[in-house]
């Protein structure tokens, strides 16, 4: 069977500022920058070097305070709810972070661009850290999730709301703070207004720097990916370099509806090896991340402060937190209907169940 794969190339999204053409380039989607997960944890590790205990304590307090801020929760689930006669309460001391991989090159907030031209959030995760139970949940929100998108004028003023893929929301901001805050809102919306106020975004120029900066990543294949490289047989372990990582992540069979799920599965394999590699490198050389951070500063946007980074770095370095099963926001892929591209329709009932499982606890 002949299968059609395309690699991401340079893009020109939203060049005419027509929201009916705001969708992804007809050429295949750009490199899936899920390595943002790596970038975040590299930041965490690097930031923790040389800090003192009070700084980490202050970081914990600020992160939890932001994560518990209900400013974006006014129309969502209450702190305490009852489902089928069972009472649930929103967990305390949980840190929620929105992590995004942006399909742009160069400066993540190129000044020559206007709303609608900035890169799409091609990879979207919510990392939820339960500091009481010492658990970490990773939830992937498929980039084609259909929802309401706030568009903006060339001057950045809020304009009309359209229905489209969630990845588009980032492009309508400023490439940095405004884009990230708009994404916080739309992601919270599809997750029943769970409060998410911490964010980090990285574009794909940072991938080779990050990947090779930690000496490559050992990835064990949980499926057969030989359509990308003959070495990627199920069960094989391959050392990914920057070039190999790009190739591993950017292929997509454009003839198959929902082929983004294939890439999400590869993300899962990569992240497992990625986190293991970062933790090992930190143990060997706690300062090894500093140079990487400086190299990608123009390719990222984050509202996580130094003290917050210090605290998160201490958690990651401790090795005492358990990674829970990797999750994908439940739904179904379908071919284009109101748009020109694949559409991911959330299963709201199953999403609700996942929200209860991850963010709530049963109470008497």
BELBEL-V705129 format. One line per field, one symbol per residue. ss: DSSP state (h for helix, s for strand, l for the rest). psi: psi as a letter, one per 20 degrees, with the letter a starting at -180 (. if undefined). burial: I if it has 9 or more other ideal C-beta (glycine too) atoms within 8 Angstrom, else O. Layout:
BEGIN
ss=???
psi=???
burial=???
END
This chain:
BEGIN
ss=llllssllllllllllllhhhllllllllllllllhhhhhhhhhhhhlllllhhhhhhhhhhhhhhhllllllllllllssssllssssslllsssssssssllllllllllllllllllssssssssssllllssssssllllsssssssslllllsssssssshhhhhhhllllhhhhhhhhhhhhhhlllllllssssssllhhhhhhhhlllssssllllllllllllllllsssslhhhhhhhhhlssllllllhhhhhhhhhhhhhhhhhhhhhhhhhlllllhhhhhhlhhhssslllhhhhhhhhhhhhhlllsslllssllssssllllllllsssslhhhhhhhhhhhhssssl
psi=ppppqqqqaqrlqkhjkoiijirqqhrqqrpoliihgggghggggghipjrrghghghgggggggghipjhkjhjbqrhprppkippqppqrkppppppqppmrrbphlphiqrpiirqqnhppqppoooigilqppoppopijppapporqrhijqpbqprpaphhhhhhjcjidgggghhhgghghgikkkppoiqqpqqrihighggghhjjrpopppirokiigpiilqpiqppoprgghgghhiiqpoiippjihhghhhhgggghghghggggghghhnhjhighgghhjhijrpqjorghgggghhhgghhjippprppqppqapqrrpfiairqpooqnhghgghhggggirqqq.
burial=OOOOIIOIOOIOIIOOIOIOOIIIIOOIIIIIIIIIIIIIIIIIIIIIIOIOOOIIIIIIOIIIOIIIIOOIIOOIIOOIOOOOOOIIIIIOOIIIIIIIIIIIOIOIIIOOOOIIIIIIIIIIIIIIIIIOOOIIIIIIIIIIIIIOIIIIOOOIOOOOOIOIIIIIIIIIIIIIIIIIIIIIIIIIIIIOIIIIIIIIIIIIIIIIIIIIIIOIIIIIIOOOIIOIIOOIIOOIOIIIIIOIIIIIIIIIIIOOOIIIIIIIIIIIIIIIIIIIIIIOIIOOOIOIIIOIIOIIOOIIIIOIOIIIIIIIIIIIIOOOIOOIOOIIIOIOIIOOOOIOIIIIIIIOOIIIOIIIOIIIOOOO
END
